[in-house]
Amino acid sequence: MQKAKNGTGTKTNCEDGEDLTINPIDQVKIYLKPKKGMSVSTPASMNIDDEAIAWSSGDDIAMPGSIGDIDTMKGGMATLAGSPINTWSINAGVNGLNRDNLDDILILVKYEI
């Protein structure tokens, strides 16, 4: 796969020879998934590429069998620009995430092809 910048996005030549244009990022959602039977807290300041994550209980997702904050993924949004084909740095700050309770960090990137 070859990548070349196009005026509105990243133009990609696929294996079958078809060109696709991958448009810039539209939306980014971040979820903190707790380990089974546990809850997670959102860090006071967590950034992706120096862009702050805005945590909102409206973005939380209750997993099957959840009770209150137990087994509920904490959700937030960040404003990232550019191509979704990228490498990002994540900074949760000092004592930001508790590895004993955290199972995974999910980053969902919405963009158009």
N, C-alpha and C positions, 0 to 999 in steps of 0.2 A: 504494500500500500504506500503510495506516495502522497505527501501533503504539500500543498502550495497555497499561499494566501490569495484569496479572491476578495473583491470589493466588499461583499456583505458577510463573508464567512470563510471557512476553510474548505477549499476544493480538494476532494479526495478521489484518487483513481483506484477503483476497486479491482479485485482480481479478475472479474469478468470484463474489464475494460470500460465499464460504465462510470461516468463522472458523477459524483454526488457533492452537493454543497452543504456543508454543516454550518448552520447559522449560529451566531453568538448565543450565549446563555440567556435564557428567559427568566428562570427562577431556580433557586437552590434551597432545598429543605434539608435540615439536619435532625437526626433522631438519635437519642441516647437510649440504647436497649439494655434494660436491667437483666441480671441473671435471674433464672426462674425462682419465683417466690420472694423477690427482693424489689426494692425501689431505688431509683437514682435521683440525685439532685443536680440541677443545672449549675454550672460554674458561675461565679460572680462575673467573670469576664472570659469569654471564649471567642477566639477569632479564627477565621480562615483567610489566609493571605492578608492579614491586618484589617479585615472587614469583620466588624462585630456581629455576633449571632444574636438576633432578637428572639428570645424565648417567649412562648405564648402557650397557655394551657389549651387554647383553641386548636393548637397544632398537635397536641398529645394524642397518642393512639393507645387505646386499651387493648391489650392482647387477650386471647381467650382465657377466661377464669380470673381476670384481674379483679382486685378489690381495692378501690381508692387508688393510691399511688403504687401499690404492689402490682407488679407485672404490667406497668404502664410505661410505654416509651415516651420520653419527654421530647417535644418537638420545637423547632425554631426555624427561622429563615435568615439567610445572609444574602447580601447583594454582591454578586461576582459578575464581572464582565469578561468578554472575550470568548475564545474558543473553549468548548467543553473538553477538548483533547488537551489536557494540561496536567501539571503537577502542582499541588497546593500544599502549603504548610498549615498545620493546625496547632494552635497554642491555647491551652486550657488554663493558663496562668498558674500561679503557685497554689499547690494543693487543690487544683481544679477538678480532677476526676478521681473517684475512688475505685481502684481496680478490683477491690473485693466485691463490689456490687455491679460493676459495669461489664456487660457481656460483649457489646459491640457498639460502634459508631457507624450509623448509616448516613450516607450523603446522596441525596437524590437530585440530579441535575436535569432540568427541563430545557430542551432545545429542539429545533426543527431541522429536518433534512429536506 
